[in-house]
Amino acid sequence: MTSRSSSNAPVPPLIQRARDEGDLSAPSLDAIMLAADIGAQIQAGLGVAPDDVPAAEVTLVTMMPDDSGSIASANNEAAVRAGHNEVLDSLEHSKQADGILVHTRYLNGDVLYPYRPLAGAPRMTTQNYRACHGTPLYDQTVVLLGTVLAKSKELEAAGIPTRTVTLIVTDGSDVHSIQQTAASVRAVVDDMRRSESHVVAAMGIDDGLTDFRGVFREMGIPDEWILTLGSSAKEIRTAFRVFSQSAVRVSQAAGVSAAAFGGFGG
C-alpha cells in the first residue's frame, strides 16, 4: 500500500525513502506533503538520470532566485541574472565541475532547468526571467528542499555519494504562502542540517523594511549561511560570487560531509 501523509496524498517514493532512512522526521514529511502537486513539482526538478552521471561523487548546487515584482521595481533584474550566471561560470571552471549537478527554480515555482551537468546549463536571460510575481517564500522553499532531498536520495540509491548546497534568494519577507509557515520550513531545514551532507543558505536583498536575519533564522538557516546586502547591482553580484566560492568549497570536501564548512566565511 502506498504511504500517505496527513495531506492524504500519495508520498513520492524518493521522499518516502528519505523518511524510511531517517533523513526526514514526521513534521518534515507533513510539511512537504502540504505542497500542492508535490510529486509533479519534485519530478519537474529531478532531471538527469543517475546512470547518466559519470562522477563517483556528486554535489547538487541548487538556486532559487527571487522573481517577485519588487526585484523589477528596484531595477535589479539584470543584477540577479548576472549573479546567477556568474555562479554557473565559476562552477564550470572549478576542478570539481564534472561532479556538480545544477538546478534553478524561481521563487514562484517556474523551473529554469532541472538537475543537469554544468555543461550547457541555461543562463538566465531577459527571455526566461521576468520578475513580476509575488513572494511565496515558505511554500516554495519547502518544494525546493523536497526536490533537493529527492534528488540526493535518487543518487544515493544508485551508489553515488551526494552532498548539497542550496541558495534561497529574496528581497522581501513571505507574503503569499498558502500552505507553509516559517516553522514548517524550519522542520525540513533542521532535518537536512542534521544529516551533515546538506547546506541551506539564504540571501536577503535589502528592501528597506525586512529583517532578513530574523526571517531566515525562523526558517532554520544558521547565521553563518545568511548573506544580507544592500540593493545595488554591485552588492548583488558580489553576494552571488561569495555563494559560488562556498559552493566550490563544499564540492571539494573530502567524503560527503559539508559540516566542516562553517559558513560563507569559509
Beta strands, then each sheet from edge to edge (+ up, - down):
strand 1: 58-64
strand 2: 100-105
strand 3: 111-117
strand 4: 162-170
strand 5: 198-205
strand 6: 226-229
sheet 1: 3+ 2- 1- 4- 5- 6-
end
